[in-house]
């Protein structure tokens, strides 16, 4: 009887095999949905950290107005790379990263504030000089130098890693268990941040092509006054 049943199963797909196939298919679909959820959550996190108008956003727009879209894009790419790095660290180490950075949080805030003040003040001085000059050529750092500059500006902000870590720890445990899901979360955050920074650079590039030189200069001065003010604000909170 057992032999007969086995021979029949050789010619007709048994119910057991169908169940296995359905189980594999269901597992694959669940894995795909989990991966897509991680990627989408990462994109939402990336937009959440990138969209609020802050000093870096103003600097990226100003860079696009001063030196064109190409340099503005590299500035945005530097900021987005920092977001990606912190998203990876937050996903991989979680609270350990916060514990590691906690002793240096104050000094990092002070450095961040001083950098913003220096950048804002320097750009204001250049803008005032350019306002009284007929030379429209902008002497900006090259693409690599701009990328590294904005990477550093964003990395010295400890709130970025705190933000990403809070999001990672607040996710559904089943959605953050795998390395692949963590990687997709970080990738989504990086892509979202880069897309927003690219938009800012594009707005700056459009302003460069359609607004007068004098208007761009004064708009840049105003933007950098905001950057300088944000730098002072960071120092006040750091000292408090």
Secondary structure as UniProt FT lines:
FT   HELIX           2..11
FT   HELIX           15..50
FT   HELIX           55..67
FT   HELIX           69..93
FT   HELIX           95..102
FT   TURN            103..104
FT   HELIX           105..131
FT   HELIX           143..155
FT   HELIX           158..169
FT   HELIX           173..175
FT   HELIX           179..210
FT   HELIX           213..239
//
